[in-house]
Amino acid sequence: MKRRFLKIFLLTAGLLLASPLLTLASPYSDVIQGFTNTGRESGYAVEQSGAPTQEFGQAWMRYVDGMVTLMGVLFMIMVVYGGFLWMTARGKDEQVQKGKEKIVQAFIGLGLVITARILVELTLIVLAQIIGI
């Protein structure tokens, strides 16, 4: 009991002693300048205030486009792999079945990606109409 109390006391005292260090934050201008530098270094166009010049919806759709492209590449890899398994089966029924399953799984994944893309676009369209993003 005493050890637990001592641990809690030392932890609390340490946090209280460290709290002045935690409150020494940078001035607002340094924070904004950091945002501006980070945005520029990342390749985004930013205003002097640190705000991006591109709207949220456009930036989000660029991100979604990149993810859909990546999923398309993964789809092609899975289809080619499934086809390879099927073509090199040499009469082994379980390998033929495995190849077919990989191809079916790839098409199911592609369907999910397309559905997700449609939902994201519809969500952004509705949000743009409601709140004007």
TIMI-2910 file (N, C-alpha, C, CB; in pm, 1 decimal, decimal comma, always signed):
<rs>
+----------+----------+----------+----------+----------+----------+----------+----------+----------+----------+----------+----------+------+
!      n_x !      n_y !      n_z !     ca_x !     ca_y !     ca_z !      c_x !      c_y !      c_z !     cb_x !     cb_y !     cb_z ! resn !
+----------+----------+----------+----------+----------+----------+----------+----------+----------+----------+----------+----------+------+
!    +82,7 !   -118,2 !     +0,0 !     +0,0 !     +0,0 !     +0,0 !    +87,2 !   +124,7 !     +0,0 !    -94,1 !     -0,2 !   +120,1 !  Met !
!   +191,2 !   +124,7 !    +84,7 !   +279,2 !   +240,9 !    +92,2 !   +357,6 !   +258,5 !    -37,6 !   +375,6 !   +227,2 !   +210,8 !  Lys !
!   +397,1 !   +146,3 !    -99,3 !   +472,1 !   +154,3 !   -226,3 !   +385,1 !   +214,2 !   -336,1 !   +522,4 !    +14,1 !   -269,2 !  Arg !
!   +259,7 !   +171,7 !   -338,6 !   +168,7 !   +224,5 !   -440,5 !   +146,8 !   +374,0 !   -420,4 !    +33,8 !   +149,9 !   -436,8 !  Arg !
!   +127,5 !   +414,6 !   -294,8 !   +110,8 !   +555,4 !   -264,2 !   +235,5 !   +633,3 !   -303,8 !    +80,4 !   +574,8 !   -115,6 !  Phe !
!   +354,0 !   +577,8 !   -277,1 !   +478,6 !   +644,2 !   -311,6 !   +492,0 !   +659,1 !   -463,3 !   +597,9 !   +566,5 !   -254,8 !  Leu !
!   +455,6 !   +555,8 !   -539,1 !   +461,8 !   +563,0 !   -685,3 !   +367,7 !   +670,6 !   -738,6 !   +426,6 !   +426,7 !   -747,4 !  Lys !
!   +246,0 !   +673,4 !   -685,8 !   +148,7 !   +773,9 !   -730,7 !   +196,8 !   +913,8 !   -694,6 !     +9,6 !   +747,6 !   -668,4 !  Ile !
!   +252,0 !   +929,2 !   -574,7 !   +303,2 !  +1059,1 !   -531,6 !   +418,2 !  +1105,6 !   -620,7 !   +349,2 !  +1052,2 !   -385,7 !  Phe !
!   +511,4 !  +1015,6 !   -650,5 !   +625,2 !  +1053,2 !   -734,6 !   +581,1 !  +1085,7 !   -876,8 !   +728,9 !   +941,1 !   -736,6 !  Leu !
!   +486,4 !  +1012,3 !   -929,1 !   +435,0 !  +1040,0 !  -1062,7 !   +366,1 !  +1175,8 !  -1067,4 !   +338,1 !   +930,1 !  -1106,4 !  Leu !
!   +283,8 !  +1204,5 !   -968,3 !   +214,0 !  +1332,3 !   -962,4 !   +313,2 !  +1447,1 !   -945,4 !   +112,1 !  +1332,6 !   -847,5 !  Thr !
!   +410,7 !  +1430,6 !   -858,9 !   +511,0 !  +1535,3 !   -838,0 !   +591,9 !  +1558,0 !   -966,2 !   +605,1 !  +1497,7 !   -720,7 !  Ala !
!   +626,3 !  +1451,1 !  -1034,9 !   +700,2 !  +1465,1 !  -1160,4 !   +620,5 !  +1539,0 !  -1265,7 !   +739,8 !  +1329,5 !  -1213,0 !  Gly !
!   +491,9 !  +1507,7 !  -1275,4 !   +407,5 !  +1577,5 !  -1371,7 !   +390,7 !  +1724,5 !  -1335,8 !   +271,6 !  +1510,6 !  -1380,5 !  Leu !
!   +376,8 !  +1753,4 !  -1206,8 !   +364,0 !  +1892,7 !  -1165,4 !   +493,1 !  +1971,0 !  -1191,1 !   +326,5 !  +1900,3 !  -1017,4 !  Leu !
!   +607,1 !  +1906,7 !  -1171,3 !   +733,9 !  +1974,9 !  -1196,7 !   +758,5 !  +1992,3 !  -1346,6 !   +849,6 !  +1897,0 !  -1133,3 !  Leu !
!   +708,2 !  +1900,3 !  -1428,0 !   +729,4 !  +1908,1 !  -1572,0 !   +626,9 !  +1997,7 !  -1641,1 !   +724,8 !  +1769,6 !  -1632,0 !  Ala !
!   +517,4 !  +2031,5 !  -1574,5 !   +412,2 !  +2109,7 !  -1639,2 !   +457,8 !  +2247,7 !  -1687,2 !   +297,7 !  +2126,2 !  -1544,7 !  Ser !
!   +547,3 !  +2318,5 !  -1617,1 !   +592,9 !  +2445,7 !  -1674,7 !   +665,2 !  +2427,0 !  -1808,5 !   +685,1 !  +2516,8 !  -1576,5 !  Pro !
!   +735,4 !  +2317,5 !  -1824,5 !   +802,3 !  +2292,3 !  -1951,2 !   +702,1 !  +2265,4 !  -2062,0 !   +898,1 !  +2175,3 !  -1938,1 !  Leu !
!   +590,6 !  +2201,0 !  -2027,1 !   +489,1 !  +2170,9 !  -2126,5 !   +414,5 !  +2295,8 !  -2172,2 !   +391,3 !  +2070,2 !  -2071,3 !  Leu !
!   +410,9 !  +2398,4 !  -2087,9 !   +338,0 !  +2519,9 !  -2123,7 !   +422,8 !  +2618,1 !  -2202,4 !   +285,8 !  +2586,9 !  -1999,8 !  Thr !
!   +548,6 !  +2589,9 !  -2220,6 !   +634,1 !  +2679,8 !  -2298,7 !   +617,4 !  +2649,7 !  -2447,1 !   +783,0 !  +2665,6 !  -2256,6 !  Leu !
!   +501,6 !  +2677,6 !  -2499,6 !   +472,4 !  +2651,5 !  -2640,2 !   +527,8 !  +2764,6 !  -2725,5 !   +320,2 !  +2635,4 !  -2663,1 !  Ala !
!   +541,2 !  +2734,9 !  -2852,9 !   +589,2 !  +2835,7 !  -2946,3 !   +483,2 !  +2943,1 !  -2966,3 !   +627,0 !  +2771,6 !  -3080,9 !  Ser !
!   +526,6 !  +3062,9 !  -3001,1 !   +428,8 !  +3166,3 !  -3032,2 !   +346,5 !  +3127,5 !  -3154,7 !   +498,8 !  +3300,9 !  -3055,5 !  Pro !
!   +232,5 !  +3191,3 !  -3167,9 !   +139,9 !  +3161,5 !  -3276,7 !   +206,6 !  +3174,7 !  -3413,2 !    +19,2 !  +3253,5 !  -3269,2 !  Tyr !
!   +287,0 !  +3275,1 !  -3432,6 !   +351,1 !  +3296,1 !  -3562,5 !   +446,5 !  +3181,4 !  -3596,6 !   +426,9 !  +3429,4 !  -3563,3 !  Ser !
!   +514,6 !  +3127,9 !  -3495,9 !   +603,2 !  +3014,0 !  -3521,3 !   +524,1 !  +2889,7 !  -3562,2 !   +687,7 !  +2983,7 !  -3396,9 !  Asp !
!   +409,1 !  +2870,4 !  -3500,1 !   +325,2 !  +2756,3 !  -3533,8 !   +274,9 !  +2769,1 !  -3677,4 !   +206,9 !  +2744,9 !  -3435,6 !  Val !
!   +224,1 !  +2887,3 !  -3714,0 !   +173,2 !  +2910,1 !  -3849,7 !   +286,2 !  +2894,2 !  -3951,0 !   +109,2 !  +3051,2 !  -3861,7 !  Ile !
!   +403,2 !  +2946,0 !  -3919,2 !   +517,4 !  +2932,0 !  -4009,5 !   +555,0 !  +2784,6 !  -4025,9 !   +638,0 !  +3012,5 !  -3956,8 !  Gln !
!   +542,1 !  +2708,4 !  -3919,1 !   +568,5 !  +2564,9 !  -3928,0 !   +469,7 !  +2495,1 !  -4019,2 !   +564,3 !  +2502,0 !  -3790,5 !  Gly !
!   +340,7 !  +2533,4 !  -4008,1 !   +240,0 !  +2476,8 !  -4097,9 !   +271,1 !  +2511,5 !  -4242,5 !   +100,1 !  +2526,9 !  -4060,5 !  Phe !
!   +307,5 !  +2637,0 !  -4265,9 !   +337,9 !  +2682,2 !  -4402,0 !   +457,2 !  +2606,2 !  -4457,8 !   +365,6 !  +2833,6 !  -4404,4 !  Thr !
!   +562,0 !  +2593,2 !  -4379,1 !   +681,0 !  +2520,5 !  -4425,3 !   +650,8 !  +2373,6 !  -4450,8 !   +793,7 !  +2532,7 !  -4323,1 !  Asn !
!   +574,4 !  +2313,2 !  -4362,5 !   +539,8 !  +2172,3 !  -4380,5 !   +458,5 !  +2151,9 !  -4507,5 !   +461,9 !  +2120,2 !  -4259,5 !  Thr !
!   +362,1 !  +2239,6 !  -4531,5 !   +281,1 !  +2228,5 !  -4652,0 !   +363,5 !  +2244,4 !  -4778,4 !   +171,2 !  +2331,0 !  -4650,0 !  Gly !
!   +451,8 !  +2343,2 !  -4779,1 !   +536,1 !  +2365,8 !  -4897,3 !   +632,8 !  +2250,0 !  -4919,6 !   +614,5 !  +2497,0 !  -4882,8 !  Arg !
!   +692,1 !  +2199,7 !  -4812,6 !   +786,8 !  +2089,2 !  -4826,1 !   +717,3 !  +1961,4 !  -4873,2 !   +858,0 !  +2064,0 !  -4693,0 !  Glu !
!   +587,5 !  +1949,2 !  -4840,8 !   +511,6 !  +1831,9 !  -4883,3 !   +464,4 !  +1842,7 !  -5027,8 !   +392,5 !  +1811,8 !  -4792,2 !  Ser !
!   +482,9 !  +1958,6 !  -5088,4 !   +445,0 !  +1976,0 !  -5227,8 !   +307,6 !  +2035,9 !  -5246,9 !   +450,9 !  +1846,0 !  -5297,4 !  Gly !
!   +249,1 !  +2092,5 !  -5140,9 !   +117,1 !  +2153,0 !  -5151,8 !   +131,6 !  +2304,3 !  -5161,0 !    +27,8 !  +2113,6 !  -5031,6 !  Tyr !
!    +39,5 !  +2363,4 !  -5234,9 !    +36,0 !  +2508,7 !  -5242,0 !    -36,8 !  +2559,8 !  -5117,7 !    -34,1 !  +2558,1 !  -5373,7 !  Ala !
!    +29,3 !  +2646,6 !  -5043,0 !    -30,7 !  +2700,6 !  -4921,0 !    -23,0 !  +2851,9 !  -4924,3 !    +39,7 !  +2645,0 !  -4794,7 !  Val !
!   -119,0 !  +2913,2 !  -4855,7 !   -118,6 !  +3058,0 !  -4843,0 !    -22,0 !  +3098,0 !  -4731,9 !   -261,4 !  +3111,9 !  -4814,5 !  Glu !
!     -1,0 !  +3227,8 !  -4715,7 !    +90,3 !  +3276,9 !  -4612,2 !    +41,1 !  +3240,9 !  -4473,0 !   +107,1 !  +3427,9 !  -4623,6 !  Gln !
!    -91,0 !  +3225,9 !  -4457,2 !   -146,8 !  +3192,4 !  -4326,1 !   -131,2 !  +3044,5 !  -4291,6 !   -293,2 !  +3230,1 !  -4321,5 !  Ser !
!    -81,5 !  +2965,2 !  -4386,8 !    -65,3 !  +2822,9 !  -4362,6 !   -181,6 !  +2740,6 !  -4413,3 !    -47,0 !  +2798,3 !  -4217,3 !  Gly !
!   -287,9 !  +2806,7 !  -4458,8 !   -405,1 !  +2735,1 !  -4508,9 !   -377,4 !  +2684,5 !  -4650,1 !   -530,8 !  +2826,5 !  -4507,2 !  Ala !
!   -426,8 !  +2567,4 !  -4683,1 !   -406,0 !  +2516,5 !  -4818,5 !   -489,4 !  +2595,3 !  -4919,5 !   -441,2 !  +2366,9 !  -4825,5 !  Pro !
!   -436,5 !  +2609,7 !  -5039,7 !   -511,4 !  +2679,2 !  -5144,3 !   -611,8 !  +2587,2 !  -5210,8 !   -416,7 !  +2736,1 !  -5248,5 !  Thr !
!   -596,2 !  +2457,4 !  -5193,6 !   -686,2 !  +2359,9 !  -5253,9 !   -797,0 !  +2326,1 !  -5154,3 !   -608,9 !  +2231,5 !  -5296,7 !  Gln !
!   -918,2 !  +2314,6 !  -5203,8 !  -1031,5 !  +2282,3 !  -5118,1 !  -1021,7 !  +2139,6 !  -5065,7 !  -1162,5 !  +2301,6 !  -5193,8 !  Glu !
!  -1090,3 !  +2113,0 !  -4955,3 !  -1086,5 !  +1981,5 !  -4891,9 !  -1135,4 !  +1872,5 !  -4985,8 !  -1170,1 !  +1981,8 !  -4765,2 !  Phe !
!  -1246,8 !  +1897,1 !  -5053,3 !  -1304,6 !  +1796,2 !  -5141,8 !  -1209,4 !  +1755,4 !  -5251,7 !  -1432,5 !  +1847,0 !  -5202,4 !  Gly !
!  -1140,8 !  +1853,5 !  -5311,3 !  -1045,5 !  +1823,4 !  -5417,7 !   -926,9 !  +1743,6 !  -5363,4 !   -996,6 !  +1953,3 !  -5484,0 !  Gln !
!   -876,6 !  +1784,6 !  -5248,3 !   -762,8 !  +1713,6 !  -5189,3 !   -801,5 !  +1571,4 !  -5152,0 !   -710,7 !  +1788,3 !  -5065,6 !  Ala !
!   -920,3 !  +1553,9 !  -5096,9 !   -965,8 !  +1420,9 !  -5057,5 !   -982,8 !  +1331,3 !  -5179,6 !  -1097,8 !  +1430,1 !  -4979,7 !  Trp !
!  -1035,1 !  +1386,2 !  -5289,2 !  -1054,1 !  +1305,5 !  -5409,4 !   -919,1 !  +1266,3 !  -5470,9 !  -1139,4 !  +1382,3 !  -5512,3 !  Met !
!   -817,3 !  +1350,5 !  -5458,3 !   -683,2 !  +1311,6 !  -5503,2 !   -633,5 !  +1192,4 !  -5422,9 !   -584,5 !  +1429,7 !  -5490,2 !  Arg !
!   -658,4 !  +1194,9 !  -5294,0 !   -619,3 !  +1084,0 !  -5207,2 !   -694,9 !   +957,0 !  -5246,3 !   -645,7 !  +1118,9 !  -5058,9 !  Tyr !
!   -825,1 !   +969,5 !  -5266,4 !   -907,4 !   +853,9 !  -5303,5 !   -862,9 !   +799,9 !  -5439,0 !  -1057,9 !   +892,1 !  -5307,3 !  Val !
!   -832,6 !   +887,9 !  -5534,4 !   -784,6 !   +843,2 !  -5665,6 !   -656,0 !   +761,2 !  -5652,4 !   -760,7 !   +964,2 !  -5757,8 !  Asp !
!   -566,0 !   +806,8 !  -5567,1 !   -442,0 !   +732,6 !  -5545,2 !   -466,6 !   +595,7 !  -5484,9 !   -349,7 !   +811,1 !  -5455,8 !  Gly !
!   -558,0 !   +589,3 !  -5389,7 !   -588,9 !   +461,2 !  -5327,1 !   -657,5 !   +366,6 !  -5425,8 !   -677,4 !   +482,2 !  -5204,1 !  Met !
!   -745,9 !   +419,7 !  -5509,5 !   -813,3 !   +335,7 !  -5608,4 !   -711,7 !   +282,8 !  -5709,7 !   -925,5 !   +415,0 !  -5680,3 !  Val !
!   -615,9 !   +366,3 !  -5747,1 !   -511,0 !   +321,4 !  -5838,7 !   -430,8 !   +207,8 !  -5776,3 !   -417,8 !   +438,4 !  -5876,1 !  Thr !
!   -395,0 !   +223,5 !  -5649,9 !   -321,3 !   +118,4 !  -5580,0 !   -402,7 !    -10,5 !  -5572,9 !   -283,6 !   +164,6 !  -5438,7 !  Leu !
!   -531,6 !     +1,2 !  -5545,4 !   -616,9 !   -117,8 !  -5539,5 !   -630,1 !   -182,0 !  -5677,3 !   -756,0 !    -81,6 !  -5484,4 !  Met !
!   -630,2 !   -101,9 !  -5783,5 !   -633,7 !   -156,6 !  -5919,0 !   -509,6 !   -237,8 !  -5950,0 !   -648,6 !    -45,1 !  -6020,4 !  Gly !
!   -394,9 !   -187,9 !  -5905,6 !   -270,0 !   -261,8 !  -5925,6 !   -274,5 !   -393,7 !  -5848,0 !   -147,8 !   -176,6 !  -5881,0 !  Val !
!   -322,7 !   -389,5 !  -5723,9 !   -334,3 !   -512,2 !  -5645,0 !   -432,7 !   -610,0 !  -5708,8 !   -378,3 !   -479,4 !  -5501,9 !  Leu !
!   -541,2 !   -558,0 !  -5768,3 !   -636,9 !   -642,9 !  -5839,1 !   -567,7 !   -716,4 !  -5953,5 !   -755,1 !   -559,2 !  -5892,5 !  Phe !
!   -491,5 !   -643,8 !  -6031,8 !   -423,3 !   -706,5 !  -6145,3 !   -323,4 !   -812,6 !  -6098,5 !   -351,3 !   -600,1 !  -6229,5 !  Met !
!   -251,3 !   -782,3 !  -5991,9 !   -154,8 !   -879,7 !  -5939,1 !   -227,0 !  -1006,9 !  -5895,3 !    -75,1 !   -819,4 !  -5820,2 !  Ile !
!   -341,2 !   -991,7 !  -5826,8 !   -414,3 !  -1110,4 !  -5780,6 !   -471,1 !  -1190,6 !  -5897,0 !   -527,2 !  -1069,6 !  -5686,2 !  Met !
!   -519,8 !  -1122,7 !  -6000,3 !   -574,7 !  -1193,9 !  -6115,9 !   -463,7 !  -1269,8 !  -6188,1 !   -644,7 !  -1095,6 !  -6212,8 !  Val !
!   -349,6 !  -1205,0 !  -6205,9 !   -237,3 !  -1271,7 !  -6273,2 !   -189,3 !  -1390,2 !  -6189,5 !   -120,5 !  -1172,0 !  -6298,0 !  Val !
!   -181,1 !  -1372,5 !  -6058,2 !   -138,9 !  -1482,3 !  -5970,7 !   -237,5 !  -1599,2 !  -5976,9 !   -125,2 !  -1432,7 !  -5825,8 !  Tyr !
!   -368,6 !  -1567,5 !  -5971,9 !   -469,1 !  -1673,4 !  -5981,7 !   -463,1 !  -1744,3 !  -6116,2 !   -608,3 !  -1616,1 !  -5959,9 !  Gly !
!   -443,2 !  -1667,3 !  -6222,7 !   -428,9 !  -1727,9 !  -6354,9 !   -305,1 !  -1814,6 !  -6364,4 !   -424,4 !  -1620,8 !  -6461,3 !  Gly !
!   -196,9 !  -1769,4 !  -6302,8 !    -73,0 !  -1848,2 !  -6301,7 !    -94,3 !  -1980,9 !  -6228,3 !    +41,7 !  -1768,2 !  -6235,3 !  Phe !
!   -161,2 !  -1974,9 !  -6112,7 !   -189,7 !  -2098,9 !  -6038,8 !   -275,1 !  -2193,6 !  -6121,6 !   -260,4 !  -2067,6 !  -5906,0 !  Leu !
!   -374,5 !  -2139,1 !  -6188,7 !   -465,9 !  -2220,2 !  -6268,1 !   -393,0 !  -2282,4 !  -6387,3 !   -584,8 !  -2135,5 !  -6316,3 !  Trp !
!   -310,8 !  -2201,7 !  -6455,1 !   -244,2 !  -2250,6 !  -6575,8 !   -133,3 !  -2351,9 !  -6545,2 !   -186,5 !  -2133,7 !  -6653,1 !  Met !
!    -73,4 !  -2342,4 !  -6426,9 !    +36,1 !  -2434,2 !  -6391,8 !    -11,6 !  -2548,9 !  -6303,2 !   +148,0 !  -2358,1 !  -6321,0 !  Thr !
!   -140,9 !  -2571,6 !  -6299,2 !   -195,0 !  -2675,9 !  -6210,8 !   -157,9 !  -2816,0 !  -6256,8 !   -346,0 !  -2664,0 !  -6202,4 !  Ala !
!   -144,4 !  -2840,2 !  -6385,4 !   -109,7 !  -2971,6 !  -6441,4 !   -202,1 !  -3081,8 !  -6392,1 !    +33,7 !  -3007,0 !  -6406,7 !  Arg !
!   -329,9 !  -3049,8 !  -6390,6 !   -427,8 !  -3151,5 !  -6353,2 !   -457,1 !  -3162,8 !  -6205,5 !   -382,5 !  -3281,0 !  -6401,0 !  Gly !
!   -391,5 !  -3085,9 !  -6122,3 !   -418,0 !  -3088,5 !  -5977,7 !   -542,8 !  -3005,8 !  -5950,4 !   -295,5 !  -3033,8 !  -5895,7 !  Lys !
!   -647,8 !  -3074,4 !  -5910,4 !   -775,6 !  -3006,9 !  -5889,8 !   -771,0 !  -2901,8 !  -5779,2 !   -881,6 !  -3108,3 !  -5857,9 !  Asp !
!   -695,1 !  -2930,0 !  -5673,2 !   -691,4 !  -2831,2 !  -5563,7 !   -619,7 !  -2703,0 !  -5606,2 !   -621,6 !  -2891,1 !  -5439,9 !  Glu !
!   -518,8 !  -2713,7 !  -5693,6 !   -450,3 !  -2592,9 !  -5738,6 !   -537,8 !  -2515,2 !  -5838,0 !   -314,4 !  -2629,0 !  -5803,1 !  Gln !
!   -613,6 !  -2587,8 !  -5921,3 !   -708,4 !  -2521,1 !  -6011,2 !   -811,9 !  -2445,5 !  -5928,1 !   -778,2 !  -2624,2 !  -6105,6 !  Val !
!   -861,6 !  -2510,3 !  -5825,4 !   -960,8 !  -2447,3 !  -5738,3 !   -902,0 !  -2325,4 !  -5667,8 !  -1012,9 !  -2548,1 !  -5634,8 !  Gln !
!   -777,6 !  -2336,5 !  -5623,2 !   -711,8 !  -2224,3 !  -5555,7 !   -695,5 !  -2105,9 !  -5651,4 !   -574,2 !  -2267,6 !  -5500,2 !  Lys !
!   -657,6 !  -2133,8 !  -5775,2 !   -644,1 !  -2027,8 !  -5874,2 !   -776,8 !  -1959,6 !  -5902,1 !   -586,8 !  -2083,1 !  -6002,6 !  Gly !
!   -883,1 !  -2038,5 !  -5916,6 !  -1015,9 !  -1981,9 !  -5939,3 !  -1059,7 !  -1895,9 !  -5821,4 !  -1118,0 !  -2093,3 !  -5963,9 !  Lys !
!  -1031,2 !  -1943,7 !  -5699,7 !  -1069,0 !  -1867,5 !  -5580,4 !   -996,0 !  -1734,3 !  -5574,6 !  -1039,9 !  -1948,3 !  -5453,9 !  Glu !
!   -869,7 !  -1733,2 !  -5611,0 !   -793,0 !  -1607,6 !  -5610,8 !   -853,0 !  -1507,7 !  -5710,0 !   -644,3 !  -1634,5 !  -5645,6 !  Lys !
!   -891,7 !  -1556,8 !  -5827,1 !   -951,6 !  -1468,1 !  -5927,4 !  -1085,9 !  -1414,6 !  -5878,1 !   -969,9 !  -1542,4 !  -6061,6 !  Ile !
!  -1167,8 !  -1501,3 !  -5818,8 !  -1297,3 !  -1457,7 !  -5765,6 !  -1277,1 !  -1357,3 !  -5652,6 !  -1379,4 !  -1578,6 !  -5715,6 !  Val !
!  -1180,6 !  -1383,9 !  -5564,6 !  -1152,2 !  -1291,1 !  -5455,5 !  -1106,5 !  -1155,9 !  -5508,7 !  -1045,9 !  -1349,4 !  -5362,6 !  Gln !
!  -1028,2 !  -1156,8 !  -5615,4 !   -982,5 !  -1031,5 !  -5675,3 !  -1101,2 !   -951,7 !  -5728,6 !   -881,4 !  -1059,0 !  -5788,3 !  Ala !
!  -1196,5 !  -1018,4 !  -5794,5 !  -1312,3 !   -947,5 !  -5846,8 !  -1404,3 !   -897,7 !  -5735,6 !  -1389,6 !  -1037,2 !  -5941,0 !  Phe !
!  -1415,9 !   -972,9 !  -5628,4 !  -1494,2 !   -925,9 !  -5513,8 !  -1428,4 !   -801,0 !  -5454,5 !  -1507,0 !  -1037,6 !  -5405,8 !  Ile !
!  -1297,5 !   -804,6 !  -5440,5 !  -1225,0 !   -688,1 !  -5389,6 !  -1241,4 !   -567,7 !  -5480,1 !  -1077,8 !   -720,4 !  -5373,6 !  Gly !
!  -1235,8 !   -588,9 !  -5611,5 !  -1255,4 !   -478,8 !  -5705,7 !  -1395,7 !   -421,0 !  -5691,3 !  -1231,7 !   -526,2 !  -5850,3 !  Leu !
!  -1495,1 !   -508,4 !  -5674,0 !  -1631,5 !   -459,9 !  -5652,6 !  -1643,7 !   -376,4 !  -5526,6 !  -1727,5 !   -576,1 !  -5645,6 !  Gly !
!  -1577,1 !   -418,4 !  -5418,7 !  -1578,9 !   -340,9 !  -5294,3 !  -1511,6 !   -205,3 !  -5311,5 !  -1510,1 !   -418,9 !  -5182,6 !  Leu !
!  -1400,8 !   -203,1 !  -5385,3 !  -1329,5 !    -77,1 !  -5407,4 !  -1414,9 !    +18,6 !  -5489,5 !  -1195,0 !   -102,5 !  -5478,0 !  Val !
!  -1479,5 !    -32,0 !  -5593,4 !  -1565,1 !    +53,5 !  -5676,0 !  -1683,5 !   +105,6 !  -5594,5 !  -1615,4 !    -23,7 !  -5799,9 !  Ile !
!  -1743,5 !    +19,2 !  -5513,1 !  -1855,1 !    +61,4 !  -5427,8 !  -1810,1 !   +167,6 !  -5328,1 !  -1914,6 !    -59,3 !  -5353,2 !  Thr !
!  -1694,6 !   +147,1 !  -5266,7 !  -1642,6 !   +245,6 !  -5171,2 !  -1615,9 !   +378,2 !  -5240,8 !  -1513,9 !   +194,0 !  -5104,2 !  Ala !
!  -1561,9 !   +373,3 !  -5361,0 !  -1534,3 !   +496,9 !  -5436,3 !  -1663,2 !   +572,3 !  -5464,1 !  -1461,8 !   +465,5 !  -5569,0 !  Arg !
!  -1767,5 !   +500,8 !  -5504,9 !  -1896,2 !   +565,5 !  -5531,7 !  -1952,6 !   +627,7 !  -5404,3 !  -1996,4 !   +464,3 !  -5590,4 !  Ile !
!  -1943,1 !   +556,4 !  -5292,4 !  -1993,9 !   +610,7 !  -5165,5 !  -1917,4 !   +735,6 !  -5123,1 !  -1985,2 !   +504,9 !  -5055,3 !  Leu !
!  -1785,7 !   +735,5 !  -5140,7 !  -1705,7 !   +852,6 !  -5104,0 !  -1743,5 !   +971,5 !  -5191,3 !  -1554,7 !   +822,2 !  -5117,2 !  Val !
!  -1757,0 !   +948,9 !  -5322,1 !  -1794,0 !  +1059,8 !  -5410,2 !  -1931,8 !  +1113,5 !  -5376,9 !  -1789,7 !  +1015,8 !  -5555,8 !  Glu !
!  -2028,6 !  +1024,9 !  -5353,0 !  -2162,2 !  +1071,2 !  -5316,9 !  -2161,2 !  +1146,9 !  -5184,5 !  -2258,5 !   +953,4 !  -5308,8 !  Leu !
!  -2084,1 !  +1097,9 !  -5088,1 !  -2073,8 !  +1166,3 !  -4959,3 !  -2015,6 !  +1305,8 !  -4976,8 !  -1987,7 !  +1085,0 !  -4862,0 !  Thr !
!  -1911,2 !  +1318,2 !  -5056,6 !  -1851,6 !  +1449,7 !  -5078,1 !  -1946,1 !  +1543,0 !  -5152,5 !  -1721,3 !  +1436,3 !  -5154,9 !  Leu !
!  -2021,9 !  +1490,0 !  -5246,5 !  -2118,7 !  +1573,2 !  -5319,0 !  -2226,4 !  +1624,6 !  -5222,4 !  -2184,1 !  +1492,6 !  -5435,4 !  Ile !
!  -2277,4 !  +1534,6 !  -5137,9 !  -2380,6 !  +1575,9 !  -5041,5 !  -2324,6 !  +1675,1 !  -4941,3 !  -2437,9 !  +1454,0 !  -4967,8 !  Val !
!  -2203,7 !  +1649,3 !  -4889,9 !  -2142,6 !  +1744,3 !  -4795,5 !  -2118,2 !  +1879,6 !  -4860,5 !  -2010,6 !  +1688,6 !  -4741,3 !  Leu !
!  -2077,0 !  +1878,4 !  -4985,9 !  -2053,1 !  +2005,2 !  -5055,1 !  -2182,4 !  +2084,2 !  -5068,0 !  -1992,0 !  +1980,5 !  -5194,0 !  Ala !
!  -2293,6 !  +2015,9 !  -5091,6 !  -2421,5 !  +2085,7 !  -5103,2 !  -2472,3 !  +2134,5 !  -4968,7 !  -2524,7 !  +1995,4 !  -5166,7 !  Gln !
!  -2445,1 !  +2057,0 !  -4863,3 !  -2497,4 !  +2093,4 !  -4731,6 !  -2414,6 !  +2203,4 !  -4666,6 !  -2501,1 !  +1971,2 !  -4640,8 !  Ile !
!  -2283,3 !  +2182,7 !  -4657,8 !  -2200,4 !  +2278,5 !  -4584,2 !  -2107,4 !  +2357,0 !  -4672,8 !  -2120,4 !  +2207,7 !  -4480,5 !  Ile !
!  -2103,8 !  +2324,9 !  -4799,3 !  -2023,9 !  +2404,6 !  -4892,8 !  -1875,6 !  +2385,2 !  -4881,7 !  -2053,4 !  +2546,4 !  -4874,0 !  Gly !
!  -1830,9 !  +2260,9 !  -4867,5 !  -1685,3 !  +2238,2 !  -4863,4 !  -1628,2 !  +2229,6 !  -5002,3 !  -1652,2 !  +2110,7 !  -4786,3 !  Ile !
+----------+----------+----------+----------+----------+----------+----------+----------+----------+----------+----------+----------+------+
</rs>
